């Protein structure tokens, strides 16, 4: 099982809305994550908008993202979430296209 960590940036003025949106993640989105191999998925957010995501998967990061991209519900969810995020390139890319993968440097099993 691979452990994947990634970063995104939520707009500071949207922090409350972003957290509220995650209180009711669509059941079909949760199912799609499970089917795509995203397990033990967590999001952590600081007061300045830095978002750290973590999940475990039998796949690598790019394969994991590609498997989610195949899911129709993912496109709808990404469209709904897009306005919460800073886009590094300013091109309006969906959040799942702008995730910055982190390298794992230590793990205590």
N, C-alpha and C positions, 0 to 999 in steps of 0.2 A: 504494500500500500504506500503510495506517495503522499507526502504532506505538502500542500501548496499554500503559500502565503502571497498576498498581493496587496497593493496600495491603490487607492483612488482618493480624490478630494471632493468632498461635498461642499457646496456653497454655504458659507457661514449663515447667511440669512435664511437658508432652507433646512437647517439642522432639525428643528422641531418637526417640520412636515415630513422629512425623510424618516425620522424615527417612528412617527405615527403610521406612515405607509407600511412599515414592516411589522406592525401589530396584526395585520390581516393580509399576509401573503396569500395569493390565490392558491387554492388547493391543487389546481392543475399545474401551477408553477412548481410547487413542492414535489409533485409527482414527476415532473420533467427532470428536476434536479436529481432525484433518486434514480430515475431510469438512465440518466446520462453518467452516472457513477460519482456524483458529488455527495459525499458522506461526511458527517460530523462537521457541517458547514456552519461557520460563525462569522459575524461581522462585529467589529469593535470601532467606536467612533470617539474622537476627542472633541473638545469644545471649539477647536479651530477648524474642524472639518476633515481632519486626516482620518481616513477610513482604512482599517486593516481588515482584510478578509482571510479566512483560513478554511480549507477543506481537505479531506482525504479522498484519494481516488486511486484506482488501479492504473490510471493513465497518466501521461505527462500533461503539463499545463496546456499546451496548444491543442492536444487531442481532447482534453476536457472542455475547452472553450468551443471547439468545433462540434463536439457532440451536443452541447447545449444550443449552438447556432442552428442545428437541424430541427429543433423543436419550435413549432409555430407559436406556442405560448411565450417563448423567450423573446421573440421579436416584439410582441405586444408589451411585455413587461419592460423591456429595454426602452421602448418608446415612452412608456409612462414614467420611467425613472430618469430619463435623460436630462430633464430640466433641473434636477437636483445637483448635478455634477459640474465641476470645472472641466472643461475640455482642453487638455494640454496643447492640442494642435489648433484649437479654435474652429475646427471644421464641423462641429456638431456630431461627431462620432458617438455611437452608443457607448454607454459605460463599459460594457463587457469587451469592447474593442480597445479600450484605453487602459485596461488594468496593467499595472507594473508588477511583474513577477519578482518576488524576493528570493534570494538564494538562502537555503537553510544552511546555517553554519554550526549549529549545535542542537542536539536532541537528547533529552534524558528519558529513556524508556521506562 
